[in-house]
Each structure stands twice: as C-alpha cells, then as structure tokens.
Amino acid sequence: MTSHGFIVGCFGLATLGFGEWLNGHAGPGILLAIVVELALGLGFIQTRRVSLELGETAG
C-alpha cells in the first residue's frame, strides 16, 4: 500500500525535524513543518480507517 509509505514518511520527517530543532540546527519555523507533517500522517490514518470501515479498498 502506498499510503503506508507516505504515513511513515510523514512521521519520520516530523521526528527528524523535531530532533534537529532540539539540537539547535533549525529555527522555530520547523515547528510549523512538524505540525503539518503530523496532520498529514494522522489524516491519512483516519482516511484509511474510515475506508476500511466502509468496506472500500484503500490504495
């Protein structure tokens, strides 16, 4: 499923961005990117869950 890779990618980028922010390699603007990446990942999880509940095939 291609959505699984996208979800993992979003959460991975959010984690890496947070780590860079903690280490001082990125400014406060990275927090916006982290929020967007988390929202995208959670949105794809929610969409996939609803699709499975309705009996549709995702991907």
C-alpha positions as a Markdown table, in Angstrom:
| # | Residue | x | y | z |
|---|---|---|---|---|
| 1 | Met | 0.0 | 0.0 | 0.0 |
| 2 | Thr | 1.4 | 3.3 | -1.0 |
| 3 | Ser | -0.4 | 5.2 | 1.8 |
| 4 | His | 1.6 | 3.3 | 4.4 |
| 5 | Gly | 4.9 | 4.6 | 3.0 |
| 6 | Phe | 3.5 | 8.1 | 3.0 |
| 7 | Ile | 2.4 | 7.8 | 6.6 |
| 8 | Val | 5.7 | 6.5 | 7.7 |
| 9 | Gly | 7.5 | 9.2 | 5.7 |
| 10 | Cys | 5.4 | 12.0 | 7.3 |
| 11 | Phe | 6.0 | 10.7 | 10.8 |
| 12 | Gly | 9.7 | 10.2 | 10.1 |
| 13 | Leu | 10.2 | 13.7 | 8.8 |
| 14 | Ala | 8.3 | 15.1 | 11.8 |
| 15 | Thr | 10.6 | 13.1 | 14.1 |
| 16 | Leu | 13.8 | 14.2 | 12.3 |
| 17 | Gly | 12.6 | 17.8 | 12.3 |
| 18 | Phe | 11.9 | 17.8 | 16.0 |
| 19 | Gly | 15.4 | 16.3 | 16.6 |
| 20 | Glu | 17.0 | 19.0 | 14.5 |
| 21 | Trp | 15.1 | 21.6 | 16.4 |
| 22 | Leu | 16.1 | 20.2 | 19.8 |
| 23 | Asn | 19.8 | 20.1 | 18.7 |
| 24 | Gly | 19.6 | 23.8 | 17.6 |
| 25 | His | 20.1 | 23.1 | 13.9 |
| 26 | Ala | 16.7 | 24.5 | 12.9 |
| 27 | Gly | 14.8 | 27.6 | 13.9 |
| 28 | Pro | 11.3 | 27.8 | 15.3 |
| 29 | Gly | 9.8 | 27.7 | 11.7 |
| 30 | Ile | 10.4 | 23.9 | 11.7 |
| 31 | Leu | 7.7 | 23.6 | 14.3 |
| 32 | Leu | 5.1 | 24.5 | 11.6 |
| 33 | Ala | 6.5 | 21.8 | 9.3 |
| 34 | Ile | 6.3 | 19.3 | 12.1 |
| 35 | Val | 2.7 | 20.2 | 12.8 |
| 36 | Val | 1.8 | 19.9 | 9.1 |
| 37 | Glu | 3.6 | 16.5 | 8.7 |
| 38 | Leu | 1.8 | 15.1 | 11.8 |
| 39 | Ala | -1.5 | 16.4 | 10.5 |
| 40 | Leu | -0.9 | 14.8 | 7.1 |
| 41 | Gly | 0.1 | 11.5 | 8.7 |
| 42 | Leu | -2.9 | 11.4 | 11.0 |
| 43 | Gly | -5.2 | 12.4 | 8.2 |
| 44 | Phe | -4.1 | 9.5 | 6.1 |
| 45 | Ile | -4.5 | 7.1 | 9.0 |
| 46 | Gln | -8.0 | 8.5 | 9.6 |
| 47 | Thr | -8.9 | 8.2 | 6.0 |
| 48 | Arg | -7.6 | 4.7 | 5.8 |
| 49 | Arg | -9.5 | 3.6 | 8.9 |
| 50 | Val | -12.8 | 5.1 | 7.6 |
| 51 | Ser | -12.3 | 3.4 | 4.2 |
| 52 | Leu | -11.8 | 0.1 | 5.8 |
| 53 | Glu | -14.9 | 0.5 | 8.0 |
| 54 | Leu | -17.0 | 1.3 | 4.9 |
| 55 | Gly | -15.6 | -1.8 | 3.2 |
| 56 | Glu | -13.7 | 0.1 | 0.5 |
| 57 | Thr | -10.3 | -0.9 | -0.6 |
| 58 | Ala | -7.7 | 1.7 | 0.1 |
| 59 | Gly | -4.8 | 2.2 | -2.2 |
